[in-house]
Each structure stands twice: as structure tokens, then as C-alpha cells.
Amino acid sequence: MSEPLIDAIQFNQDGLVPAIAQDADSGEILMMAWMNAESIRLSMAENRAIYYSRSRQALWRKGEQSGHIQELKALLLDCDGDTILLKVKQIGDIACHTGRRSCFYQQFDGQSWQTISDVLKDPNTIY
């Protein structure tokens, strides 16, 4: 049976596809995670980002512990069909488990990696 939402996606050998979360308003890249077919279906049904945790081998509803939910605004597929882009509204301003807005907080300056983003909330108080 054909399923337009899923059929166009090129999943890897583990049944996963990389998913990038982007702030729907600012365009800032917040994080990268993995999704499987079920997490994509549920994300669309629930209008929130639901990923697949490779370490836990289970669905991961972003914010289920921290409260930092990502409301899904749009779901896009790249030209090769092998990467998903989720445009989201980040609740609580924190997307990274380190307590930062974005997981992309380290920048290479030509010699070393520099932290360019402050911790907004101590992760020990979040989890």
C-alpha cells in the first residue's frame, strides 16, 4: 500500500533518516537527530518533533523530560530524499541537552574549537 508521507524518503540500512531541526522564524539550526517512519508519522499526527533515539532504541518525544518541546510547523525533504528538515517553534528556548539554545555551539577558529554560545540553564536542573 502506498504511503506518500513515507514512500519518498530514503532511509538508511537501519531504517533511519537524519533530521535537522530549524527554528521556523529565525532560521537558526537547533539540532540534528534521527527519525524512523513511525516517528515521522507521529510527528505529523501530533504536530511536534518526535525522533528516534539510537542509544535507547525507542521513540523520543522532544521535551518529554525537559519540557523543551518542538512544535512542528513544517516538514521538508531534501532533493535526494535522504534528509528531513523540521521547521519548529522551540518551546523554552533550549534545544540542546547541554542547556543551550542550539546543539551547534562550537565553532572552529582555524586552530581550535571555541564555545560560542552560553548555557541558558544548567542541564542538571533540566533532567
All heavy atoms as an XYZ file, in Angstrom:
1005
protein
N       0.843     -1.186      0.000
C       0.000      0.000      0.000
C       0.889      1.251      0.000
O       1.827      1.362      0.779
C      -0.891     -0.023      1.239
C      -1.823      1.137      1.327
S      -3.084      0.747      2.541
C      -3.171      2.258      3.405
N       0.585      2.182     -0.857
C       1.354      3.406     -0.988
C       1.100      4.336      0.203
O      -0.015      4.476      0.681
C       0.956      4.107     -2.287
O       1.660      5.312     -2.400
N       2.172      4.966      0.669
C       2.081      5.928      1.770
C       2.918      7.147      1.388
O       4.125      7.167      1.615
C       2.591      5.284      3.063
C       2.382      6.137      4.271
C       2.850      5.459      5.549
O       3.326      4.314      5.515
O       2.748      6.119      6.585
N       2.301      8.164      0.786
C       3.048      9.312      0.245
C       4.013      9.957      1.240
O       5.104     10.362      0.849
C       1.954     10.289     -0.168
C       0.755      9.434     -0.402
C       0.868      8.285      0.566
N       3.635     10.041      2.513
C       4.496     10.667      3.515
C       5.832      9.931      3.633
O       6.881     10.550      3.754
C       3.797     10.692      4.881
C       4.623     11.189      6.073
C       5.052     12.638      5.882
C       3.853     11.015      7.367
N       5.805      8.621      3.559
C       6.975      7.793      3.833
C       7.684      7.316      2.567
O       8.913      7.198      2.530
C       6.573      6.578      4.697
C       5.924      7.041      6.019
C       7.740      5.646      4.945
C       6.805      7.935      6.880
N       6.939      7.051      1.508
C       7.495      6.417      0.302
C       8.649      7.177     -0.338
O       9.567      6.571     -0.889
C       6.403      6.192     -0.751
C       5.401      5.125     -0.331
O       5.681      4.385      0.638
O       4.343      5.028     -0.972
N       8.659      8.488     -0.268
C       9.694      9.290     -0.926
C      10.996      9.356     -0.128
O      12.021      9.789     -0.640
C       9.171     10.703     -1.170
N      10.968      8.907      1.116
C      12.129      9.030      1.996
C      13.080      7.857      1.800
O      12.663      6.701      1.773
C      11.682      9.126      3.468
C      10.780     10.356      3.655
C      12.895      9.183      4.392
C      10.098     10.426      4.996
N      14.364      8.175      1.667
C      15.413      7.165      1.531
C      16.026      6.908      2.909
O      16.918      7.622      3.344
C      16.491      7.652      0.558
C      15.974      7.972     -0.814
C      15.366      6.762     -1.494
O      15.948      5.695     -1.534
N      14.165      6.943     -2.020
N      15.514      5.910      3.598
C      16.028      5.554      4.917
C      17.345      4.791      4.772
O      17.571      4.110      3.769
C      15.003      4.695      5.664
C      13.739      5.427      6.001
C      12.636      5.349      5.159
C      13.646      6.192      7.150
C      11.459      6.022      5.464
C      12.479      6.875      7.456
C      11.381      6.787      6.615
N      18.204      4.875      5.788
C      19.463      4.118      5.749
C      19.199      2.652      6.092
O      18.047      2.241      6.282
C      20.528      4.758      6.660
C      20.212      4.635      8.150
O      19.359      3.865      8.588
N      20.931      5.409      8.947
N      20.262      1.853      6.178
C      20.127      0.422      6.414
C      19.483      0.101      7.761
O      18.962     -1.003      7.955
C      21.488     -0.291      6.296
C      22.519      0.120      7.331
C      23.283      1.396      7.006
O      22.978      2.091      6.031
N      24.268      1.725      7.825
N      19.486      1.068      8.690
C      18.851      0.876      9.993
C      17.419      1.394     10.031
O      16.796      1.425     11.097
C      19.676      1.572     11.087
C      21.070      0.976     11.223
O      21.208     -0.256     11.140
O      22.025      1.760     11.410
N      16.915      1.836      8.879
C      15.555      2.358      8.821
C      15.434      3.767      9.368
O      14.350      4.191      9.770
N      16.545      4.507      9.348
C      16.569      5.861      9.907
C      16.948      6.876      8.842
O      17.560      6.548      7.833
C      17.580      5.929     11.053
C      17.349      4.965     12.211
C      18.507      5.035     13.201
C      16.025      5.244     12.902
N      16.571      8.120      9.106
C      16.928      9.235      8.238
C      17.357     10.395      9.144
O      16.752     10.619     10.201
C      15.738      9.632      7.311
C      14.538     10.111      8.089
C      16.157     10.655      6.270
N      18.443     11.118      8.785
C      18.834     12.277      9.582
C      17.767     13.362      9.492
O      17.179     13.580      8.429
C      20.144     12.747      8.959
C      20.406     11.905      7.773
C      19.331     10.888      7.656
N      17.556     14.021     10.625
C      16.546     15.080     10.699
C      17.160     16.310     11.365
O      17.711     16.214     12.461
C      15.341     14.594     11.488
N      17.058     17.423     10.698
C      17.585     18.687     11.210
C      16.414     19.528     11.691
O      15.435     19.709     10.967
C      18.365     19.432     10.116
C      19.552     18.575      9.665
C      18.813     20.813     10.606
C      20.212     19.051      8.398
N      16.528     20.033     12.917
C      15.506     20.927     13.463
C      15.977     22.368     13.292
O      17.092     22.717     13.695
C      15.244     20.622     14.934
N      15.124     23.184     12.685
C      15.439     24.588     12.401
C      14.340     25.461     12.984
O      13.150     25.140     12.860
C      15.508     24.784     10.893
C      15.787     26.205     10.461
C      15.750     26.360      8.948
O      14.874     25.818      8.284
N      16.706     27.098      8.415
N      14.716     26.555     13.629
C      13.725     27.496     14.138
C      12.930     28.052     12.956
O      13.510     28.591     12.012
C      14.410     28.621     14.906
C      13.412     29.569     15.534
O      12.878     30.441     14.799
O      13.148     29.439     16.740
N      11.632     27.905     13.006
C      10.771     28.296     11.882
C      10.800     29.800     11.631
O      10.603     30.235     10.499
C       9.337     27.834     12.139
N      11.059     30.594     12.645
C      11.062     32.052     12.485
C      12.437     32.601     12.120
O      12.578     33.342     11.155
C      10.553     32.732     13.758
C       9.084     32.448     14.013
O       8.313     32.325     13.036
O       8.710     32.332     15.194
N      13.453     32.229     12.877
C      14.782     32.818     12.686
C      15.639     32.078     11.660
O      16.587     32.639     11.140
C      15.533     32.854     14.020
O      15.934     31.541     14.401
N      15.336     30.808     11.418
C      16.147     30.005     10.518
C      17.344     29.362     11.200
O      18.107     28.625     10.570
N      17.525     29.618     12.494
C      18.650     29.042     13.235
C      18.545     27.514     13.277
O      17.476     26.962     13.526
C      18.649     29.594     14.665
C      19.759     29.057     15.539
C      19.697     29.579     16.964
O      18.657     30.125     17.379
O      20.710     29.433     17.668
N      19.670     26.840     13.035
C      19.713     25.389     13.147
C      19.842     25.048     14.623
O      20.753     25.514     15.306
C      20.898     24.797     12.353
C      20.797     25.171     10.875
C      20.960     23.277     12.549
C      19.562     24.690     10.165
N      18.926     24.229     15.122
C      18.891     23.913     16.543
C      19.562     22.593     16.885
O      20.270     22.498     17.880
C      17.440     23.887     17.034
C      16.659     25.185     16.843
C      15.209     24.998     17.235
C      17.307     26.324     17.638
N      19.322     21.581     16.085
C      19.860     20.265     16.408
C      19.715     19.317     15.232
O      19.029     19.620     14.259
C      19.162     19.667     17.636
C      17.643     19.549     17.485
S      16.827     18.774     18.877
C      17.109     17.053     18.522
N      20.359     18.177     15.350
C      20.212     17.086     14.400
C      19.897     15.837     15.205
O      20.457     15.620     16.277
C      21.511     16.901     13.610
C      21.464     15.792     12.572
S      21.871     14.220     13.334
C      21.669     13.139     11.944
N      18.983     15.042     14.712
C      18.634     13.778     15.359
C      18.236     12.800     14.257
O      18.370     13.108     13.069
C      17.491     13.982     16.356
N      17.770     11.650     14.644
C      17.348     10.624     13.686
C      15.857     10.387     13.799
O      15.270     10.540     14.873
C      18.103      9.315     13.955
C      19.562      9.444     13.719
C      20.511      9.779     14.654
C      20.243      9.287     12.480
N      21.756      9.833     14.052
C      21.616      9.524     12.732
C      19.839      8.955     11.192
C      22.585      9.443     11.734
C      20.807      8.869     10.202
C      22.159      9.109     10.471
N      15.254     10.013     12.681
C      13.833      9.667     12.663
C      13.661      8.352     11.918
O      14.428      8.046     11.010
C      13.009     10.762     11.985
C      13.057     12.102     12.689
S      12.068     13.383     11.871
C      10.470     13.065     12.634
N      12.637      7.605     12.318
C      12.229      6.434     11.551
C      10.826      6.718     11.015
O      10.259      7.787     11.263
C      12.312      5.144     12.383
C      11.373      5.127     13.573
O      10.515      5.985     13.736
N      11.537      4.131     14.428
N      10.264      5.787     10.290
C       8.946      6.012      9.683
C       7.892      6.313     10.744
O       7.068      7.221     10.577
C       8.541      4.806      8.839
N       7.932      5.586     11.846
C       6.934      5.795     12.900
C       7.064      7.184     13.520
O       6.061      7.862     13.764
C       7.068      4.720     13.982
C       6.024      4.858     15.076
C       6.151      3.810     16.174
O       7.171      3.089     16.232
O       5.220      3.725     16.991
N       8.287      7.636     13.775
C       8.458      8.960     14.386
C       8.000     10.069     13.439
O       7.466     11.088     13.883
C       9.905      9.173     14.833
O      10.780      9.260     13.740
N       8.183      9.851     12.139
C       7.707     10.841     11.159
C       6.189     10.891     11.153
O       5.588     11.967     11.193
C       8.269     10.525      9.760
C       9.792     10.706      9.753
C       7.607     11.397      8.694
C      10.499     10.136      8.540
N       5.564      9.729     11.107
C       4.091      9.682     11.137
C       3.540     10.355     12.391
O       2.601     11.152     12.326
C       3.608      8.228     11.098
C       3.737      7.546      9.778
C       3.107      6.138      9.841
N       3.632      5.308      8.792
C       4.580      4.369      8.947
N       5.098      4.111     10.130
N       4.995      3.676      7.904
N       4.127     10.032     13.544
C       3.650     10.595     14.810
C       3.909     12.093     14.894
O       3.075     12.838     15.425
C       4.305      9.872     15.984
C       3.816      8.449     16.229
C       4.698      7.750     17.266
C       2.359      8.439     16.663
N       5.053     12.541     14.370
C       5.339     13.979     14.369
C       4.264     14.742     13.606
O       3.796     15.791     14.056
C       6.713     14.253     13.740
O       7.738     13.746     14.542
N       3.890     14.205     12.461
C       2.840     14.849     11.659
C       1.490     14.793     12.379
O       0.747     15.772     12.388
C       2.747     14.193     10.289
C       3.956     14.449      9.398
S       4.233     16.201      9.043
C       2.803     16.553      8.026
N       1.175     13.668     12.980
C      -0.118     13.499     13.663
C      -0.232     14.377     14.903
O      -1.303     14.908     15.209
C      -0.323     12.036     14.041
N       0.887     14.537     15.629
C       0.864     15.273     16.897
C       1.367     16.711     16.781
O       1.354     17.456     17.761
C       1.693     14.524     17.951
C       1.131     13.145     18.268
C       1.935     12.395     19.311
O       2.664     13.050     20.117
O       1.841     11.153     19.350
N       1.829     17.101     15.591
C       2.369     18.453     15.371
C       3.475     18.805     16.356
O       3.520     19.911     16.896
C       1.266     19.517     15.408
C       0.512     19.595     14.112
O       1.056     19.268     13.058
N      -0.719     20.001     14.181
N       4.356     17.845     16.594
C       5.522     18.071     17.451
C       6.639     17.152     16.991
O       6.386     16.125     16.367
C       5.205     17.861     18.917
C       4.902     16.423     19.283
C       4.672     16.196     20.746
N       5.916     16.254     21.493
C       6.001     16.062     22.795
N       4.908     15.833     23.497
N       7.149     16.105     23.416
N       7.863     17.534     17.281
C       9.010     16.735     16.861
C       9.127     15.488     17.726
O       9.211     15.578     18.946
C      10.289     17.559     16.946
N       9.121     14.359     17.048
C       9.319     13.066     17.703
C      10.437     12.371     16.929
O      10.318     12.171     15.720
C       8.032     12.223     17.701
C       6.922     12.981     18.427
C       8.292     10.849     18.330
C       5.552     12.353     18.309
N      11.491     12.056     17.620
C      12.674     11.471     16.997
C      12.797     10.002     17.403
O      12.004      9.491     18.179
C      13.931     12.239     17.406
C      13.875     13.701     17.032
C      13.654     14.687     17.993
C      14.034     14.105     15.718
C      13.596     16.027     17.649
C      13.977     15.443     15.362
C      13.760     16.402     16.334
O      13.707     17.720     15.992
N      13.841      9.365     16.868
C      14.157      8.003     17.267
C      15.522      8.039     17.935
O      16.510      8.472     17.343
C      14.186      7.056     16.065
C      14.457      5.633     16.483
C      13.430      4.839     16.974
C      15.736      5.105     16.429
C      13.672      3.538     17.399
C      15.989      3.812     16.848
C      14.952      3.043     17.335
O      15.194      1.765     17.762
N      15.584      7.608     19.182
C      16.829      7.576     19.936
C      17.572      6.283     19.636
O      17.087      5.194     19.954
C      16.546      7.681     21.439
O      17.722      7.412     22.173
N      18.735      6.421     19.026
C      19.538      5.231     18.719
C      20.095      4.608     19.994
O      20.185      3.387     20.088
C      20.677      5.591     17.772
C      20.175      6.040     16.397
C      21.302      6.396     15.465
N      22.137      7.452     16.029
C      23.350      7.760     15.627
N      23.903      7.092     14.637
N      24.024      8.730     16.178
N      20.437      5.415     20.978
C      21.002      4.866     22.212
C      19.960      4.104     23.024
O      20.252      3.075     23.618
C      21.632      5.973     23.063
O      20.666      6.929     23.421
N      18.729      4.604     23.033
C      17.655      3.934     23.782
C      16.865      2.949     22.929
O      16.045      2.207     23.445
C      16.694      4.975     24.364
C      17.307      5.777     25.489
C      16.330      6.794     26.001
N      16.351      7.937     25.078
C      15.734      9.079     25.259
N      14.982      9.251     26.318
N      15.824     10.052     24.387
N      17.078      3.020     21.611
C      16.325      2.173     20.677
C      14.815      2.347     20.876
O      14.049      1.381     20.945
C      16.710      0.698     20.857
C      18.169      0.394     20.560
C      18.472      0.430     19.076
O      17.926     -0.345     18.305
N      19.343      1.338     18.676
N      14.406      3.625     20.956
C      12.999      3.931     21.229
C      12.652      5.312     20.691
O      13.529      6.142     20.440
C      12.743      3.894     22.735
N      11.354      5.552     20.541
C      10.889      6.880     20.159
C      11.248      7.875     21.251
O      11.272      7.531     22.443
C       9.377      6.876     19.940
C       8.878      6.087     18.735
C       7.356      6.118     18.694
C       9.453      6.616     17.435
N      11.503      9.104     20.832
C      11.892     10.165     21.756
C      11.066     11.403     21.410
O      11.297     12.036     20.395
C      13.386     10.389     21.632
C      13.921     11.689     22.125
C      13.555     12.375     23.245
C      14.959     12.459     21.512
N      14.291     13.521     23.368
C      15.167     13.594     22.325
C      15.736     12.295     20.361
C      16.108     14.567     22.018
C      16.678     13.265     20.068
C      16.854     14.383     20.888
N      10.110     11.699     22.251
C       9.321     12.918     22.086
C      10.137     14.071     22.663
O      10.306     14.160     23.867
C       7.975     12.783     22.777
C       7.007     11.945     22.005
C       5.687     11.711     22.752
N       4.687     11.189     21.863
C       4.638      9.937     21.414
N       5.577      9.071     21.787
N       3.680      9.546     20.603
N      10.635     14.922     21.779
C      11.490     16.027     22.208
C      10.765     16.832     23.276
O       9.618     17.255     23.083
C      11.835     16.918     21.006
C      12.678     18.118     21.340
C      14.070     17.731     21.733
C      14.911     18.984     21.947
N      16.016     18.746     22.836
N      11.417     16.970     24.427
C      10.838     17.738     25.525
C      10.053     16.923     26.515
O       9.503     17.478     27.465
N       9.983     15.607     26.346
C       9.167     14.795     27.252
C       9.681     14.858     28.686
O       8.889     14.746     29.615
C       9.043     13.350     26.767
C      10.331     12.567     26.718
C      10.200     11.241     25.983
O       9.077     10.744     25.814
O      11.236     10.703     25.566
N      10.983     15.043     28.880
C      11.529     15.194     30.225
C      11.787     16.651     30.570
O      11.500     17.095     31.669
C      12.838     14.412     30.367
C      12.659     12.920     30.451
C      14.001     12.241     30.668
O      14.909     12.388     29.866
N      14.113     11.515     31.747
N      12.328     17.397     29.621
C      12.777     18.760     29.883
C      11.664     19.800     29.779
O      11.793     20.888     30.326
C      13.876     19.141     28.893
O      13.345     19.192     27.573
N      10.622     19.479     29.018
C       9.582     20.469     28.733
C       9.919     21.332     27.523
O       9.133     22.187     27.128
N      11.083     21.127     26.925
C      11.517     21.917     25.775
C      11.021     21.269     24.484
O      11.794     20.761     23.673
C      13.032     22.083     25.785
C      13.526     22.747     27.027
N      14.600     22.292     27.741
C      13.051     23.828     27.701
C      14.782     23.075     28.792
N      13.865     24.006     28.787
N       9.740     21.334     24.298
C       9.041     20.719     23.163
C       9.323     21.508     21.893
O       9.523     22.725     21.928
C       7.527     20.689     23.452
C       7.252     19.779     24.644
C       6.719     20.288     22.231
C       5.853     19.931     25.227
N       9.330     20.806     20.777
C       9.433     21.458     19.478
C       8.102     21.291     18.756
O       7.735     20.178     18.371
C      10.562     20.835     18.646
C      11.921     21.114     19.220
C      13.038     20.423     18.470
O      12.826     19.472     17.735
N      14.247     20.910     18.668
N       7.370     22.395     18.617
C       6.121     22.376     17.859
C       6.465     22.342     16.378
O       7.211     23.196     15.892
C       5.282     23.618     18.156
C       4.720     23.656     19.550
C       3.906     24.918     19.805
O       3.751     25.764     18.883
O       3.440     25.070     20.945
N       5.929     21.378     15.676
C       6.226     21.208     14.258
C       5.409     22.192     13.424
O       4.185     22.212     13.503
C       5.925     19.772     13.831
C       6.262     19.410     12.391
C       7.752     19.564     12.130
C       5.815     17.980     12.100
N       6.115     22.999     12.637
C       5.468     23.964     11.758
C       5.480     23.506     10.307
O       4.563     23.804      9.557
C       6.146     25.337     11.882
C       6.090     25.914     13.283
C       4.663     26.131     13.718
C       4.578     26.759     15.088
N       3.196     26.951     15.523
N       6.547     22.785      9.910
C       6.652     22.283      8.534
C       7.642     21.132      8.502
O       8.583     21.089      9.292
C       7.100     23.390      7.582
N       7.407     20.210      7.577
C       8.291     19.067      7.360
C       8.734     19.106      5.910
O       7.904     19.138      5.001
C       7.548     17.762      7.664
C       8.357     16.474      7.599
C       9.328     16.409      8.778
C       7.434     15.268      7.631
N      10.055     19.147      5.683
C      10.596     19.222      4.332
C      11.551     18.057      4.095
O      12.175     17.548      5.026
C      11.353     20.537      4.123
C      10.508     21.805      4.150
C      10.393     22.353      5.551
C      11.110     22.835      3.240
N      11.659     17.665      2.834
C      12.536     16.582      2.414
C      13.533     17.144      1.419
O      13.156     17.898      0.512
C      11.701     15.470      1.775
C      12.396     14.195      1.331
C      13.039     13.482      2.521
C      11.399     13.285      0.632
N      14.818     16.784      1.553
C      15.823     17.310      0.635
C      15.712     16.656     -0.745
O      14.958     15.710     -0.942
C      17.236     17.185      1.217
C      17.839     15.806      1.070
O      17.092     14.813      1.007
O      19.076     15.708      1.027
N      16.499     17.167     -1.694
C      16.408     16.755     -3.090
C      16.728     15.280     -3.314
O      16.203     14.666     -4.245
C      17.319     17.612     -3.963
S      19.061     17.548     -3.472
N      17.571     14.698     -2.465
C      17.909     13.283     -2.595
C      16.959     12.382     -1.816
O      17.051     11.158     -1.910
C      19.337     13.025     -2.099
C      20.372     13.705     -2.964
O      20.197     13.718     -4.200
O      21.357     14.226     -2.408
N      16.109     12.985     -1.014
C      15.162     12.215     -0.214
C      15.789     11.534      0.985
O      15.180     10.661      1.579
N      17.013     11.975      1.355
C      17.699     11.275      2.434
C      17.982     12.123      3.673
O      18.738     11.718      4.548
C      18.988     10.629      1.933
C      20.003     11.637      1.412
O      19.743     12.864      1.453
O      21.069     11.191      0.962
N      17.367     13.290      3.756
C      17.473     14.138      4.941
C      16.164     14.902      5.116
O      15.621     15.442      4.157
C      18.641     15.140      4.831
O      19.845     14.413      4.586
C      18.808     15.955      6.097
N      15.700     14.945      6.358
C      14.464     15.654      6.709
C      14.833     16.981      7.377
O      15.796     17.051      8.135
C      13.639     14.809      7.716
C      13.231     13.472      7.111
C      12.451     15.579      8.252
C      12.082     13.539      6.156
N      14.063     18.002      7.098
C      14.182     19.280      7.790
C      12.863     19.554      8.492
O      11.807     19.553      7.851
C      14.505     20.413      6.805
C      14.558     21.818      7.401
C      15.730     21.960      8.373
C      14.645     22.862      6.299
N      12.940     19.746      9.804
C      11.756     20.107     10.575
C      11.858     21.576     10.929
O      12.834     21.996     11.556
C      11.676     19.299     11.875
C      11.444     17.811     11.764
C      12.756     17.071     11.619
C      10.702     17.319     12.973
N      10.887     22.360     10.496
C      10.813     23.753     10.928
C       9.937     23.746     12.173
O       8.799     23.260     12.138
C      10.241     24.643      9.829
C      11.212     24.760      8.670
C      10.823     25.856      7.718
C      11.888     25.961      6.635
N      11.728     27.169      5.842
N      10.504     24.252     13.273
C       9.847     24.118     14.566
C       9.790     25.435     15.327
O      10.554     26.363     15.052
C      10.577     23.074     15.451
C      10.597     21.700     14.784
C      11.990     23.524     15.809
N       8.886     25.466     16.288
C       8.881     26.510     17.308
C       9.438     25.838     18.555
O       8.850     24.879     19.063
C       7.477     27.035     17.566
C       7.431     28.055     18.690
C       6.031     28.559     18.951
C       6.054     29.543     20.112
N       4.687     29.977     20.451
N      10.585     26.321     19.008
C      11.254     25.731     20.166
C      10.679     26.319     21.444
O      10.844     27.497     21.724
C      12.764     25.978     20.096
C      13.545     25.388     21.243
C      13.491     23.879     21.255
O      13.831     23.228     20.288
N      13.048     23.318     22.370
N       9.998     25.504     22.215
C       9.415     25.940     23.486
C      10.510     25.978     24.551
O      11.300     25.051     24.672
C       8.280     24.986     23.930
C       7.229     24.834     22.823
C       7.656     25.444     25.239
C       6.555     26.103     22.378
N      10.570     27.068     25.306
C      11.550     27.190     26.373
C      12.928     27.620     25.918
O      13.842     27.714     26.730
N      13.106     27.871     24.625
C      14.352     28.405     24.065
C      15.561     27.480     24.159
O      16.650     27.885     23.816
C      14.708     29.740     24.712
C      14.420     30.902     23.786
O      13.975     30.666     22.652
O      14.652     32.053     24.201
N      15.402     26.256     24.640
C      16.533     25.339     24.770
C      16.269     24.101     23.937
O      15.266     23.418     24.136
C      16.776     24.955     26.241
C      17.163     26.202     27.049
C      17.837     23.870     26.356
C      17.245     25.971     28.541
N      17.172     23.818     22.986
C      17.046     22.603     22.174
C      18.098     21.565     22.540
O      17.906     20.383     22.313
C      17.162     22.946     20.686
N      19.218     22.013     23.099
C      20.356     21.119     23.358
C      20.327     20.570     24.785
O      19.999     21.294     25.728
C      21.656     21.883     23.117
S      23.130     20.855     23.290
N      20.719     19.318     24.926
C      20.752     18.694     26.255
C      21.807     19.316     27.166
O      21.823     19.065     28.369
C      20.976     17.181     26.137
C      22.367     16.791     25.783
N      22.857     16.873     24.487
C      23.392     16.363     26.545
C      24.112     16.486     24.482
N      24.466     16.174     25.703
N      22.668     20.187     26.605
C      23.665     20.893     27.414
C      23.091     22.165     28.031
O      23.806     22.884     28.734
C      24.900     21.270     26.573
O      24.508     22.223     25.576
C      25.534     20.043     25.931
N      21.812     22.464     27.732
C      21.178     23.664     28.262
C      21.338     24.887     27.384
O      21.039     26.002     27.788
N      21.781     24.674     26.160
C      21.961     25.778     25.206
C      20.798     25.825     24.213
O      20.085     24.848     24.036
C      23.276     25.613     24.454
C      24.506     25.815     25.311
C      25.776     25.526     24.518
N      26.963     25.860     25.253
C      27.560     25.039     26.132
N      27.070     23.836     26.364
N      28.650     25.425     26.764
N      20.676     26.940     23.552
C      19.648     27.114     22.529
C      19.832     26.115     21.391
O      18.878     25.503     20.932
C      19.694     28.544     21.994
C      18.887     28.773     20.734
C      17.638     29.493     21.002
N      16.967     29.794     19.733
C      15.729     29.424     19.490
N      15.029     28.790     20.385
N      15.161     29.708     18.338
N      21.062     25.952     20.935
C      21.358     25.094     19.794
C      22.452     24.092     20.159
O      23.336     24.393     20.971
C      21.836     25.960     18.616
O      22.344     25.159     17.569
N      22.406     22.948     19.547
C      23.478     21.958     19.709
C      24.743     22.387     18.976
O      25.824     21.872     19.248
C      23.021     20.592     19.174
S      21.693     19.859     20.140
N      24.624     23.336     18.079
C      25.762     23.806     17.292
C      26.351     25.050     17.955
O      26.167     26.170     17.496
C      25.331     24.070     15.844
C      24.871     22.816     15.159
C      23.535     22.477     15.147
C      25.783     21.961     14.559
C      23.103     21.294     14.538
C      25.371     20.784     13.955
C      24.020     20.455     13.945
N      27.064     24.818     19.056
C      27.612     25.914     19.852
C      29.135     25.951     19.849
O      29.739     26.722     20.570
C      27.100     25.845     21.296
C      27.497     24.592     22.039
C      28.691     24.522     22.744
C      26.663     23.484     22.028
C      29.060     23.375     23.418
C      27.018     22.333     22.698
C      28.217     22.284     23.397
O      28.570     21.142     24.063
N      29.761     25.115     19.017
C      31.217     25.115     18.914
C      31.622     25.508     17.491
O      31.092     24.971     16.524
C      31.776     23.741     19.254
C      31.454     23.327     20.689
C      31.983     21.954     20.991
O      33.151     21.820     21.345
N      31.140     20.951     20.841
N      32.540     26.454     17.400
C      32.977     26.947     16.096
C      34.498     26.826     16.011
O      35.217     27.203     16.938
C      32.562     28.407     15.934
C      32.959     29.009     14.606
C      32.365     30.395     14.441
O      31.199     30.619     14.726
N      33.176     31.329     13.971
N      34.969     26.318     14.878
C      36.403     26.176     14.666
C      36.964     27.511     14.192
O      36.486     28.085     13.220
C      36.688     25.072     13.646
C      38.117     24.640     13.625
C      38.648     23.913     14.678
C      38.938     24.993     12.568
C      39.980     23.527     14.670
C      40.265     24.615     12.548
C      40.793     23.878     13.605
N      37.988     28.009     14.882
C      38.553     29.325     14.552
C      39.827     29.237     13.712
O      40.555     30.217     13.576
C      38.810     30.128     15.832
C      39.931     29.557     16.694
O      40.581     28.566     16.301
O      40.151     30.118     17.793
N      40.093     28.053     13.149
C      41.294     27.865     12.360
C      42.361     27.082     13.105
O      43.253     26.501     12.494
N      42.254     27.070     14.429
C      43.220     26.338     15.250
C      42.562     25.416     16.265
O      43.091     24.362     16.581
C      44.140     27.305     15.980
C      44.998     28.121     15.035
C      45.946     29.031     15.787
O      46.027     29.030     16.995
N      46.685     29.835     15.038
N      41.410     25.821     16.780
C      40.736     25.014     17.807
C      39.236     25.313     17.815
O      38.776     26.294     17.227
C      41.330     25.290     19.187
O      41.104     26.641     19.551
N      38.504     24.464     18.485
C      37.058     24.644     18.638
C      36.795     25.593     19.796
O      37.304     25.401     20.899
C      36.372     23.303     18.893
C      36.386     22.425     17.683
C      37.250     21.402     17.411
C      35.494     22.501     16.573
N      36.961     20.838     16.188
C      35.877     21.491     15.654
C      34.416     23.310     16.243
C      35.220     21.284     14.452
C      33.759     23.112     15.047
C      34.160     22.111     14.166
N      35.987     26.599     19.547
C      35.633     27.599     20.551
C      34.139     27.539     20.837
O      33.324     27.424     19.922
C      35.992     29.008     20.054
C      37.456     29.192     19.718
C      38.348     29.061     20.931
O      38.036     29.573     21.996
N      39.461     28.350     20.765
N      33.787     27.643     22.107
C      32.381     27.695     22.500
C      31.863     29.093     22.218
O      32.438     30.079     22.696
C      32.225     27.351     23.995
O      32.701     26.023     24.191
C      30.775     27.448     24.434
N      30.793     29.186     21.427
C      30.275     30.499     21.017
C      28.883     30.779     21.571
O      28.274     31.792     21.240
C      30.260     30.624     19.478
C      29.387     29.538     18.851
C      31.686     30.588     18.935
C      29.100     29.743     17.379
N      28.390     29.883     22.419
C      27.037     30.033     22.948
C      27.026     29.665     24.428
O      27.620     28.665     24.835
C      26.098     29.131     22.154
O      24.859     29.010     22.768
N      26.352     30.475     25.214
C      26.283     30.244     26.652
C      25.219     29.214     27.013
O      24.227     29.032     26.289
C      25.941     31.557     27.379
C      27.050     32.597     27.261
O      28.223     32.194     27.153
O      26.724     33.793     27.264
N      25.422     28.582     28.158
C      24.413     27.692     28.731
C      23.300     28.583     29.280
O      23.549     29.507     30.043
C      25.018     26.829     29.856
C      23.943     26.050     30.583
C      26.080     25.893     29.283
N      22.069     28.334     28.844
C      20.917     29.113     29.309
C      20.361     28.582     30.628
O      19.802     29.328     31.419
C      19.820     29.109     28.238
C      20.210     29.693     26.888
C      19.053     29.558     25.907
C      20.642     31.144     27.026
N      20.513     27.255     30.806
C      20.022     26.630     32.039
C      20.871     25.396     32.314
O      21.157     24.618     31.401
C      18.542     26.238     31.867
C      17.894     25.775     33.142
C      16.396     25.623     32.959
C      15.745     25.266     34.280
N      14.300     25.119     34.130
N      21.262     25.244     33.557
C      22.076     24.101     33.959
C      21.327     22.811     33.629
O      20.209     22.604     34.080
C      22.348     24.181     35.454
C      23.206     23.041     35.983
O      23.443     22.051     35.260
O      23.635     23.149     37.145
N      21.937     21.934     32.805
C      21.246     20.703     32.428
C      20.895     19.818     33.622
O      19.943     19.042     33.559
C      22.226     20.000     31.487
C      23.493     20.732     31.556
C      23.247     22.065     32.186
N      21.636     19.932     34.725
C      21.307     19.147     35.928
C      19.967     19.532     36.529
O      19.350     18.736     37.229
C      22.417     19.282     36.979
C      23.708     18.650     36.504
O      23.698     17.594     35.872
N      24.825     19.303     36.777
N      19.511     20.760     36.242
C      18.201     21.171     36.737
C      17.079     20.872     35.734
O      15.919     21.004     36.057
C      18.191     22.690     37.068
O      18.400     23.417     35.849
C      19.263     23.041     38.080
N      17.487     20.490     34.520
C      16.508     20.187     33.477
C      16.106     18.719     33.499
O      14.946     18.380     33.365
C      17.079     20.532     32.078
C      17.374     22.024     31.962
C      16.111     20.090     30.978
C      18.127     22.412     30.688
N      17.088     17.848     33.691
C      16.836     16.408     33.588
C      16.870     15.727     34.922
O      17.674     15.717     35.695
C      17.842     15.756     32.624
C      17.780     16.374     31.246
C      18.717     17.311     30.835
C      16.748     16.040     30.380
C      18.641     17.877     29.577
C      16.666     16.626     29.122
C      17.620     17.537     28.741
O      17.545     18.106     27.488
